[in-house]
Amino acid sequence: MPSAPPPDWILQRRREVGDRIRDARLHANLTQEKLAELADMDRQTINRIEQAHASPKLDNLFRIADALDVPLADLVR
């Protein structure tokens, strides 16, 4: 049985996290491809997170924050 879609407030927070990741990536002058390489992830996953099409796993957020050299809290505040 499929689960219900998340409520709007969760989708909004997911978009905010994706925007912060994209902003930090652009500030670091990185492409999605380069960030994916540094974070040991695939580019499609980075894209889905930035576009809020996927809910990022905590482990992936750790990888992204480390690759961007920013505190995790800055991405999810």
C-alpha positions as CSV (number, residue, x, y, z in Angstrom):
1,M,0.0,0.0,0.0
2,P,1.6,3.3,-1.0
3,S,2.2,5.9,1.7
4,A,0.4,9.3,1.7
5,P,2.4,12.2,0.2
6,P,4.1,14.4,2.7
7,P,2.3,17.5,3.9
8,D,2.9,20.8,2.3
9,W,5.1,22.1,5.1
10,I,7.5,19.2,4.7
11,L,7.7,19.8,1.0
12,Q,8.5,23.4,1.6
13,R,11.3,22.5,4.1
14,R,12.6,20.1,1.5
15,R,12.7,22.9,-1.1
16,E,14.5,25.1,1.4
17,V,17.2,22.5,2.1
18,G,17.6,21.9,-1.7
19,D,18.0,25.7,-2.2
20,R,20.6,26.0,0.5
21,I,22.6,23.1,-1.0
22,R,22.4,24.6,-4.5
23,D,23.5,28.0,-3.1
24,A,26.4,26.5,-1.2
25,R,27.4,24.5,-4.3
26,L,27.4,27.6,-6.5
27,H,29.2,29.6,-3.9
28,A,31.9,26.9,-4.0
29,N,31.9,27.1,-7.8
30,L,31.0,23.5,-8.1
31,T,28.9,21.8,-10.7
32,Q,26.4,19.1,-9.6
33,E,28.8,16.6,-11.2
34,K,31.8,17.8,-9.2
35,L,29.8,17.9,-6.0
36,A,28.6,14.4,-6.6
37,E,32.2,13.2,-7.2
38,L,33.4,14.9,-4.0
39,A,30.4,13.5,-2.0
40,D,30.8,10.0,-3.5
41,M,27.2,10.2,-4.9
42,D,25.7,10.3,-8.3
43,R,24.7,13.5,-10.0
44,Q,21.1,12.5,-10.4
45,T,20.8,12.2,-6.6
46,I,22.3,15.7,-6.1
47,N,19.8,17.0,-8.7
48,R,16.8,15.4,-7.1
49,I,17.8,16.8,-3.7
50,E,18.3,20.3,-5.0
51,Q,15.0,20.2,-6.9
52,A,13.2,18.8,-3.9
53,H,12.1,15.7,-5.8
54,A,13.7,13.4,-3.2
55,S,14.0,13.5,0.5
56,P,17.7,13.3,1.3
57,K,19.0,10.6,3.6
58,L,20.9,11.8,6.6
59,D,24.0,10.0,5.4
60,N,23.8,11.9,2.1
61,L,23.4,15.2,3.9
62,F,26.6,14.5,5.8
63,R,28.4,13.7,2.6
64,I,27.2,16.9,0.9
65,A,28.0,19.1,3.9
66,D,31.5,17.6,4.1
67,A,32.1,18.0,0.3
68,L,31.0,21.6,0.5
69,D,33.0,22.2,3.7
70,V,30.0,23.7,5.4
71,P,28.3,22.7,8.7
72,L,25.3,20.4,8.3
73,A,23.3,22.9,10.3
74,D,23.8,25.5,7.6
75,L,22.1,23.3,5.1
76,V,19.1,22.2,7.3
77,R,18.5,25.2,9.5
